Amino acid sequence: MPMPTPTRYDTDHLAEAQFEPNSRGRVLKNLLGIRLKREMDALEAVKLAEATDYAIRHISAEHRFTAQDVCTLHQQWLGKVYPWAGEYRQVNISKGGFTFAMSAQISRLMEKLEKTVLAAYTPCHFVEPEKVIEALAVTHCELVLIHPFRDGNGRLARLLATLMALQAGLPLLDFSGIRGKKREAYFAAVQSGMGRNYAPMEAIFRAVIAKTLRR
């Protein structure tokens, strides 16, 4: 029987593609044997809401985030769904022709993220709104570009941004406006971060915060 064609991400190591049998390559191999994408999407959304609630109640406004915190958040979210939750990926992945950081470099890059970006921008106590936007944009771009986990990186990066925003005195961020063409602009903003051009992502977070405050 041929291997299902990866659809969520392209990997360079099909032996570790880990798709659930009979899922038509749409659901990653999981601890619950779920094969339907809509069922998995619903479960992941519920688990993310639970992880967000837990993080809000247990992470203080004074907390400086670390690479281990990022792993812990991922494990709390998906630990009962995937065996690799909270562990750095072992495969190289790309999306839409864009290749994220090589798996062999993830540990080093996450250590660098902790010592530079997370150390500089958390706790996120900046008074100037534009400095908060800068902190969110830079952290988000750099984490997504590393893409440390097999799946869930974008959503985890949004969770971290939400926790940082709360440290800055903002309400829970509303990312619902990032869809359609705006989703394409979001991905382009991530790619711009490769050259340390964070202005496109800053514009996205500026819009997210404005939508959040209007709500």
N, C-alpha and C positions, 0 to 999 in steps of 0.2 A: 504494500500500500504506500503511495507517495506521501511525503511529508507535506502537511498543510502549508500553504504560502503565508508567511507572516504579514499581517495587515496593520497591527497597531504600531509596530516598529519593524524596520528591517534590521536583521542582525547578521554578523559575519560568522556565526557559529551555530548552524542549525541544530546541532545536537543539544544545544541549551536553549532552543527557542521556547520550549516548555509550554506548548499549547495543550489544552485539555482535549483528549480524544473526542471525536464527533462534535467538536465545536466549530468546525469549518475554519479553523485558524483565527477565531475571533475572541477566544477567552483563554487567558494564560492558565497553565497548569496550576491548580489550587487545592487546598486542603479539604475543601467541601465538595469537590466533584461537580461544581457548577459548570454547565456547558452553554447556557443561554446568555448572550451578551447583555440583554436588558435586565436579567436577574442579577448578573454581576455588577452592572452599573448601579442598580438600586442598592445593593448591599454595600458597595464601596461608599456610596453617598451617605448612608446611615452611619457607617463606621467612621467616616470623616467628621460628621457632625458630633459623634461621641468623643472622638479624639480632640476636636476643637474645644468642646465643653470642658474636658479634663484639663487641657493645657491652660485654658483661661483661669481655671480655679486653682491650679497648682504652680504656675510660673509667675513669679513676682514682677512688678514693674521695674525692679532694680536688677533683673537678671541679665547677665551677659551671655549670649548664646555661644555654644561651641559646636564643633563637628559632631560630637557625641550626642548633643541635644537633637540635632537634625536626624541622626539615626534612631534615637529614641522616639521621636515624634512619628517617624515612618513605621516603626515597629508597633507602637500603640495603635496606629490607624489600621494597619494591614496584617498584624501579627497572627490573627486567627483565620486569615484568608490565604496567605502565601507563605511558604516555608522560608523564602529569602527576604522577608520583610525586615527592614532595618540593617541589612547587609549590603555592602557595596557590590554592584553588579560585576559579573565575570565575563560579560560579552560586550563587544563594541556595538553601538547602535546608531542608527541614523533615521532621520525623518524628513521626507520631502527632498531628499538629496543632500540634506545638511547633516554632517557627522558631528556628534557630540564628543566630549573628551574620551580618549582611549581608556579602556578599563584599567590598564596597568598603571595609569597616572592618577586614578581617582583618590587614593589614600593621600598622596602627596598634595594634590590640589585642594582637598578638603582641609588638610592641615594648614595650607597657605590661606585658604578662605577664613579659617578661624583666627589666624594671627594677624590678618590684615583687615579684611572687610568686616567680619563680625566684631572684632576688637574695636574697630573705629566707629561702628554705627549702632552697637548695642551696649547697654540699654539705650533705647531710642528716645532720648530726653531733649531733643532739640526744640528750641522755642520758635525759630523761624520756620514757617510752613514749607518754604522751598528747600530747607535743609532736611526736613522730614521726607519730602518727595525724593530728594537725592539719595538718602539712606535706603529707602524702599527700592528705588530703581536699581541702584548699584548691586545691592544684596540679591535682589531677584534675578537680575541678569546673570550674575556670576554663578549662582547656585544652579540655575536652569542650564547654563552652558556646560557645567560639570556633569549634570544629569547623573547623580551618584547611584541611583537605584534602577532596577529593571523596569519599573513602571511607577506612575504616580508622582513624578518629579514636579510637574507644573502645579498640581494641586497642593503638594507639600510646600512648594515655594510660596504659594498664595496663603497658606496657613501661617507660615513664618512671617510674611508681610503683615498679616492681620494681627499677629501677636506683637510685632514691632509697632504697629499703628496704635494699638491699645496702650503701649508704653508711652506713646507720644500724646495720649489724651484723646485720641480719635475713637469713634465707635467702630463696630465690626465692619470691615470693608465689604462693599457690594461690588462684586466682579461680574454681575449678571449682564452688564452692557458689552462685554467682550464676546461677541459672536459675529458670524458672517464675515464681512469685509474687515471688521475691527479685529477679528481673530487673526486674519492674515497680517494686519498691521502689527499685532502683538508679536507674532512670530518673527516678523521682520525686525522689530525692536530688539528681540533677544539676539538675533544675528548681529545687529549693530554693536552689541556689547562686546563682540569679539575684538573690535578695534577700540574698545573703551569709549565708544560713543554712546553715552547713556541718555542723550537728549530724547530720542524717540520713546524710551521706556518711561522717562520722567513725564512726558506728555500723557502717556497712558495712565500713570498713577495719579496725575493731576486730575484727569477726567474721572477716575474711579473715586477719588476722595470727594470731588464735587458732587457726583451722583449719590455717594453715601450721605453727605451732609444734607442734600435736598430731601432724601428719604426721611 
